[in-house]
Amino acid sequence: MPQREPNLLFLFSDQHAQRVSGCYGDATVKTPALDRLASQGVTFDNCYCPSPVCVPSRMSALTACHPHRQECWTNDDYLASDRPTWLHALGAAGYRSQLIGRMHAMGPDQLHGYSTRLIGDHSPNWAGVKRHSMGVLEKANDPTPESLLACGAGQSAYQVKDEQVTAATIRALQQIAETPEDSREAFSLTAGLMLPHAPYVASRDWVEYYLDTLPDVAIDAPAADEEHPWIHWWRGNRGIDQVSLEQARLARAAYWGLVSTMDEMIGRILQTLSDTGLDRNTLVVYASDHGDHVGERGLWWKHTFFEESVKVPLIMSMPGTLPAGERQSAVVNLTDLSQTMIEALGADPLPQSDGQSFWPLLTDESGEWVDRTFSEYCTDEVPAWTGGMAVQQRMLREGDFKLHYYHGYPPLLFDLASDPGEQCNLADKADYQGQLEAMLQTLLADWDPDAIRSVMGQRRERKNVLGNWAACTEPANTHLWPLQPDMNRLDKDQPTSE
């Protein structure tokens, strides 16, 4: 296939809170590469993830379907291989998409529409088999107390992996550029990064820098009797109700350091894109699968519908096609991003999906858009990080209002225009009952929490068979990156604040 426009470079990170970027208003963090990309393109202020958990968010981003529509809610759910993804749509249009690094799909299909894949994931394809050891950082990558005990200056295997992903992406771009233009195929290349996902461990230089410069959290943990009952339970169950100020500050400094480390890698990739001249006809997209509280509200990791957890960065740049330095306020989702990239590359949209392309918003000022999106968080009792509690929860953002629905618990309702920190719950205010009822009706119209719990129970029975089979037969893993425990280290003498 001869060269045609456009190409796509998709940079997809893991657990990057939108607010921790210079282009999103963080005056402390050093993110020159992302800031430069934002100055060259469009920055979305209201992009949300389909779920504040890795696998369901990523699988929904692939298919443009909400988690409940593809029955993929937890990190041990398998996405059906006959569910078409945005990579299948591009492939049907003639693109041979390549993935380098992170996807985090369970099961035998480790491509889901990609033609080729390098580096791969660090975790096995199958539930039930022995998982990787993080050495001295064991459990520090999970929502456990160890995450805030083993933090600070050092190195995680995730950073080692991302360095290899960065190097492989640079080589791939250089190889594309070396192909004569008259025989060069248009490319679709995804670089899947692990950072800044916990462990909260970064290089000593960055940790020391942010310990000296990072401000305190903006929102303190509420009093126990003022906190939503499920959030209060989650806090206690995960062991984050007694985190010392010293450890919290060390973990936060490391997270900011991980963001800067990731930005350096992205900078090298984008510099190669420019040096090779491939930037002239390439759509560059940066996004993350979900956010991280990083101590705000006294919470850590993701798993909630607060903005720190569920809002993600999204930057899109394409010289000559997209405006430079523009802010976009439309409420969008990663499910919409999938359809948007499909349209941008001239492919047919995914059928029977929830996401809608917002490409017309970027290229045609008359484009119309409804500011409404959803996110959901559903679990059964089995995964260790659930604390043994099954939940069915969903979020609706509609205009300036945002509804957190917790099945079996009171809802939370916020007006983000007047309360961007989500600290004033309007759900029990008389003046907002009409707003609450209308949003509840919208949220529950196509989403039945009791039916979801039943389906998840049935899926668990099937997953148990697969898990027991994998434990007994030890099937081969494909596209597996060889994580070694000694890649992880934690400095014995941790830096402290002045």
C-alpha positions in Angstrom: 0.0 0.0 0.0 1.6 3.4 -1.0 2.1 6.1 1.6 -1.1 8.0 2.3 -2.2 10.4 5.0 -2.5 10.4 7.9 -0.3 8.3 10.1 -1.1 7.7 13.8 1.2 7.8 16.9 -0.9 6.9 20.0 0.9 7.3 23.3 -1.1 5.5 26.0 0.1 5.7 29.6 -1.1 4.1 32.8 -2.6 5.8 35.9 -1.7 9.4 34.9 -3.9 11.9 36.8 -4.9 14.6 34.4 -4.1 17.4 36.8 -0.4 16.4 37.2 0.7 18.0 33.9 2.0 21.5 33.3 -0.5 21.9 30.4 -3.3 21.1 32.9 -2.3 23.8 35.4 0.2 22.0 37.6 2.8 24.7 38.3 5.3 22.4 40.0 5.5 19.3 37.7 8.1 19.2 34.9 6.3 17.9 31.8 7.9 19.9 28.9 7.1 17.2 26.2 3.4 17.1 27.0 3.3 20.8 27.4 4.9 21.3 24.0 2.5 18.8 22.4 -0.4 20.7 24.0 0.9 24.0 22.5 0.9 22.3 19.1 -2.6 20.8 19.3 -5.8 20.5 21.2 -6.0 19.8 25.0 -9.2 18.2 26.3 -10.2 19.4 29.8 -13.1 17.0 30.3 -12.0 13.5 29.2 -13.1 10.6 31.3 -12.2 6.9 31.5 -14.8 4.1 30.9 -13.8 2.6 34.3 -11.3 3.6 37.0 -9.6 0.2 36.8 -7.0 -0.9 34.2 -8.5 -3.8 32.2 -12.1 -2.6 31.8 -11.0 0.9 30.9 -8.5 -0.4 28.3 -10.9 -2.9 26.8 -13.6 -0.3 26.5 -11.1 2.0 24.9 -10.4 -0.7 22.4 -14.0 -1.5 21.5 -15.7 1.9 22.1 -18.2 0.1 24.3 -19.1 0.6 28.0 -17.9 -2.2 30.3 -21.3 -3.6 30.8 -21.9 -3.9 27.1 -18.9 -6.1 26.6 -19.1 -7.8 30.1 -15.6 -6.7 31.0 -15.5 -5.1 34.5 -12.5 -6.4 36.4 -8.8 -7.0 35.9 -9.4 -10.8 35.4 -12.1 -10.4 32.8 -11.5 -11.7 29.3 -12.5 -9.6 26.3 -14.1 -11.7 23.6 -11.9 -12.0 20.5 -14.9 -11.6 18.2 -15.6 -8.1 19.6 -14.1 -5.7 17.0 -11.8 -3.0 18.2 -10.6 0.3 16.6 -7.6 -1.6 15.4 -9.8 -4.0 13.5 -11.5 -1.0 11.9 -8.2 0.5 10.9 -7.0 -2.9 9.6 -10.2 -3.2 7.5 -9.1 0.2 5.9 -5.6 -1.1 5.1 -3.6 -0.1 8.2 -1.3 -2.6 9.8 -1.3 -1.4 13.3 1.7 -2.1 15.6 1.6 -2.1 19.4 4.8 -1.7 21.5 4.4 -2.3 25.2 1.3 -2.3 27.4 -2.2 -3.5 26.5 -3.2 -5.5 29.6 -5.6 -8.0 27.9 -6.4 -11.3 29.5 -6.7 -14.6 27.6 -5.3 -16.0 24.3 -5.9 -12.9 22.2 -3.0 -10.6 22.9 -3.5 -8.6 19.7 -7.2 -7.6 19.5 -6.7 -6.2 16.0 -3.0 -5.2 16.1 -1.0 -6.8 13.3 2.3 -6.9 15.3 3.3 -6.4 18.8 6.7 -5.9 20.5 7.8 -5.9 24.2 4.4 -7.1 25.5 3.0 -7.1 29.0 4.8 -8.0 32.2 1.8 -9.9 33.6 0.7 -13.3 32.4 -2.1 -13.9 29.9 -4.0 -16.2 32.3 -5.6 -16.0 35.7 -4.7 -18.8 38.0 -1.0 -19.0 37.0 1.9 -17.8 39.1 2.3 -14.0 38.7 5.5 -12.0 38.5 7.5 -11.1 41.6 8.2 -7.4 42.3 11.0 -8.3 44.6 11.5 -5.6 47.3 8.5 -3.8 45.9 6.2 -6.8 46.2 2.5 -5.6 46.5 3.6 -2.0 46.2 2.1 -1.9 42.7 -1.3 -2.9 44.1 -3.9 -1.0 46.3 -2.4 -2.3 49.5 -0.6 -0.6 52.5 2.7 -1.8 51.0 2.2 0.8 48.3 2.8 3.5 50.8 5.4 1.8 52.8 7.7 0.8 49.9 7.9 4.1 48.2 10.3 6.9 47.4 13.7 6.8 45.8 14.7 3.8 43.8 13.6 2.0 40.6 10.7 -0.2 39.6 10.6 -2.7 36.8 7.9 -0.7 35.2 10.4 2.1 34.5 12.8 -0.4 33.1 10.1 -1.8 30.8 9.1 1.7 29.7 12.7 2.5 28.7 12.6 -0.5 26.5 9.3 0.5 25.0 10.6 3.9 24.3 13.7 2.6 22.6 11.7 0.1 20.5 9.3 2.9 19.5 12.1 5.1 18.4 13.6 2.3 16.4 10.2 1.6 14.7 9.9 5.3 13.7 13.4 5.3 12.3 12.8 2.2 10.3 9.6 3.7 8.9 11.5 6.8 7.9 14.3 4.8 6.2 11.7 3.3 3.8 11.5 5.2 0.5 8.4 7.4 0.5 7.1 6.0 -2.8 6.8 2.5 -1.2 6.2 3.5 2.4 2.9 2.4 4.1 1.0 4.8 6.3 1.6 3.7 9.9 -0.5 3.2 13.0 1.8 2.9 16.0 0.8 2.6 19.7 3.3 3.0 22.5 1.9 1.5 25.7 3.6 2.9 28.8 3.3 1.6 32.4 4.3 4.9 34.1 3.3 6.6 36.3 1.5 3.5 37.7 2.5 2.6 41.3 4.9 1.5 42.8 5.5 5.1 43.9 9.2 4.8 43.3 11.3 7.1 41.1 14.9 8.2 40.7 16.4 9.9 43.7 17.0 13.2 41.8 13.3 13.5 41.0 12.2 12.5 44.5 14.5 15.0 46.1 13.3 17.7 43.7 9.6 17.2 44.4 10.1 16.8 48.1 11.5 20.3 48.1 8.9 21.9 45.7 5.6 19.9 45.8 2.8 21.7 47.6 0.5 19.9 50.1 -2.7 18.2 49.0 -5.5 20.6 48.0 -8.3 18.5 49.6 -7.9 16.9 53.0 -9.6 13.7 54.1 -13.1 14.4 55.4 -14.2 13.6 58.9 -15.4 10.0 59.3 -19.0 11.1 59.9 -19.0 13.3 56.9 -17.6 10.8 54.4 -19.6 8.6 52.0 -20.0 5.2 53.7 -18.6 3.2 50.8 -15.6 5.5 50.5 -15.0 5.3 54.2 -15.2 1.5 54.1 -12.7 1.4 51.2 -10.3 3.7 53.0 -10.3 1.5 56.1 -10.3 -1.8 54.2 -7.3 -0.8 52.0 -5.3 0.4 55.1 -4.9 4.0 54.0 -6.7 5.6 57.0 -3.4 6.0 59.0 -0.8 7.1 56.5 1.8 9.3 58.0 2.4 12.7 56.5 6.0 11.8 55.9 5.1 8.7 53.9 2.4 10.4 52.0 4.7 13.2 51.0 7.4 10.7 49.9 4.9 8.7 47.8 3.6 11.9 46.2 7.1 13.1 45.4 7.8 9.8 43.7 4.6 9.9 41.7 5.4 13.4 40.4 8.9 12.0 39.6 7.3 9.2 37.6 5.3 11.6 35.6 8.4 13.6 34.8 10.3 10.4 33.9 7.5 9.4 31.6 7.5 12.8 30.0 11.2 12.5 29.3 10.5 9.2 27.4 7.7 10.8 25.5 9.9 13.7 24.6 12.5 11.3 23.0 9.8 9.6 21.0 8.3 12.9 19.8 11.8 14.3 19.0 12.4 11.2 16.8 9.1 11.8 15.1 10.2 15.3 14.3 13.8 14.5 13.3 12.6 11.9 10.8 10.0 14.3 9.3 7.2 11.9 10.0 5.5 14.5 12.2 4.3 16.4 9.1 1.5 14.0 8.3 1.0 12.2 11.7 -1.8 12.5 14.2 -0.3 12.3 17.6 -2.6 11.4 20.5 -1.6 11.2 24.2 -4.0 9.7 26.8 -4.1 7.6 29.9 -6.4 4.8 31.1 -7.4 6.4 34.4 -6.0 8.7 37.1 -4.7 8.5 40.6 -5.7 10.3 43.8 -2.1 10.4 45.0 -3.2 11.5 48.5 -6.0 13.9 47.6 -8.9 13.4 50.1 -6.5 11.0 51.9 -7.1 8.5 49.0 -4.7 6.6 46.8 -4.7 4.8 43.5 -8.0 4.9 41.5 -11.3 3.0 42.1 -13.5 6.0 42.7 -15.4 8.5 40.6 -13.8 11.6 42.0 -12.1 13.7 39.3 -8.6 12.7 40.4 -9.4 9.0 39.6 -11.7 9.1 36.7 -10.6 12.1 34.6 -7.7 11.5 32.2 -5.4 13.7 30.1 -6.1 13.8 26.3 -4.0 15.8 23.9 -4.2 15.6 20.1 -1.9 17.2 17.6 -1.8 17.2 13.8 0.0 20.0 12.0 -2.2 21.7 9.3 -5.3 19.8 10.4 -5.9 20.5 14.0 -5.6 24.0 15.6 -2.6 24.7 17.8 -2.8 25.7 21.4 -6.6 25.1 21.7 -8.5 24.0 24.8 -11.5 21.8 24.3 -14.2 21.8 27.0 -16.5 19.1 25.5 -17.2 16.1 27.9 -15.7 13.1 26.2 -14.6 9.5 27.0 -11.9 7.1 25.9 -14.7 5.2 24.1 -15.2 8.3 22.0 -11.5 8.6 21.4 -11.5 5.2 19.7 -14.2 6.3 17.2 -12.4 9.6 16.7 -9.1 8.1 15.7 -11.0 5.8 13.3 -12.6 8.7 11.6 -9.4 10.7 11.5 -7.7 7.9 9.6 -10.6 7.5 7.2 -11.9 4.2 8.4 -15.5 3.1 9.0 -16.7 3.5 12.5 -17.2 0.5 14.8 -20.9 -0.6 14.7 -23.1 -1.2 17.7 -20.8 0.8 20.0 -21.3 3.5 22.5 -18.5 5.9 21.6 -19.1 8.7 19.2 -16.4 10.5 17.1 -15.7 14.0 18.1 -13.5 14.6 15.1 -16.0 17.1 13.7 -15.6 19.2 16.9 -11.9 19.6 16.0 -12.2 20.2 12.3 -15.6 21.9 11.9 -16.7 24.7 14.3 -20.3 23.8 13.6 -20.0 20.3 15.0 -22.6 19.5 17.7 -21.8 17.5 20.8 -23.8 16.4 23.9 -21.9 16.8 27.1 -22.7 13.5 28.6 -20.6 10.5 29.5 -20.5 7.5 31.9 -17.9 5.5 33.8 -18.6 2.3 35.8 -16.9 0.4 38.6 -18.2 -3.1 39.2 -16.5 -6.0 41.0 -17.3 -9.4 42.6 -15.8 -10.5 45.9 -12.9 -12.5 44.5 -10.0 -10.2 43.4 -7.9 -9.4 46.5 -8.0 -5.6 45.8 -11.8 -5.6 46.2 -11.6 -6.2 49.9 -14.1 -9.0 49.6 -17.0 -6.7 48.7 -18.9 -6.9 45.4 -20.0 -3.5 44.2 -22.0 -2.0 41.3 -21.3 1.6 40.8 -21.7 4.1 37.9 -20.9 7.7 37.2 -22.8 10.1 35.0 -21.3 13.5 33.9 -23.9 15.6 32.2 -23.1 19.3 31.6 -21.7 20.7 34.8 -23.4 18.1 37.0 -21.8 14.8 38.1 -23.6 11.9 39.7 -21.8 9.1 41.6 -24.2 6.1 42.0 -23.4 3.4 44.6 -25.9 0.5 44.5 -27.1 0.0 48.0 -25.7 3.3 49.3 -26.7 7.0 49.0 -25.7 8.8 45.8 -23.4 11.8 45.5 -24.3 14.8 43.3 -21.9 17.7 42.5 -22.1 20.9 40.5 -18.6 21.1 39.0 -19.1 24.6 37.9 -19.3 25.9 41.5 -17.6 23.0 43.2 -14.8 21.5 41.0 -13.3 19.8 44.1 -16.5 17.7 44.6 -16.8 18.7 48.3 -20.4 19.8 48.5 -22.9 16.9 48.0 -26.2 18.2 46.6 -28.0 14.8 46.6 -29.9 15.6 49.8 -30.6 19.2 49.0 -34.3 20.0 48.3 -33.4 22.4 45.4 -31.6 19.7 43.5 -34.1 16.8 43.8 -35.3 17.3 40.2 -31.8 17.3 38.9 -30.9 14.2 40.9 -34.0 12.2 39.8 -33.5 13.1 36.1 -29.8 12.0 36.2 -30.7 8.8 38.1 -33.2 8.0 35.4 -30.6 8.5 32.7 -27.9 6.5 34.6 -30.2 3.5 35.2 -32.0 3.5 31.9 -29.7 1.0 30.2 -27.8 -0.2 33.3 -29.3 -2.7 35.8 -27.0 -3.2 38.8 -28.8 -6.4 40.0 -28.5 -7.9 36.5 -24.8 -7.0 36.4 -24.2 -8.7 39.7 -25.9 -11.8 38.3 -23.9 -11.8 35.1 -20.7 -11.3 37.0 -21.5 -14.3 39.2 -22.0 -16.4 36.1 -18.8 -15.2 34.6 -17.0 -16.0 37.8 -18.1 -19.6 37.5 -16.6 -19.8 34.0 -13.5 -17.9 35.0 -12.9 -20.4 37.8 -12.8 -23.2 35.2 -10.3 -21.2 33.2 -8.2 -20.4 36.2 -8.1 -24.0 37.5 -7.2 -25.1 33.9 -4.4 -22.6 33.7 -3.1 -23.6 37.1 -3.0 -27.2 36.2 -1.8 -27.1 32.6 0.4 -24.0 32.7 -0.4 -22.8 29.2 2.2 -20.7 27.3 2.1 -16.9 27.6 2.5 -14.9 24.5 3.8 -11.3 24.2 5.2 -11.5 27.7 8.0 -9.2 28.8 10.4 -10.9 31.2 10.1 -8.9 34.4 12.9 -9.8 36.9 12.5 -9.2 40.6 16.0 -7.5 40.9 14.8 -4.8 38.4 13.1 -3.4 41.5 15.1 -1.6 44.2 14.4 0.8 47.0 17.1 3.0 48.4 17.8 2.2 52.1 18.3 5.9 53.0 15.2 7.8 51.8 15.4 11.5 51.3 13.3 13.7 53.6 11.7 17.1 53.3 13.7 20.1 54.4 
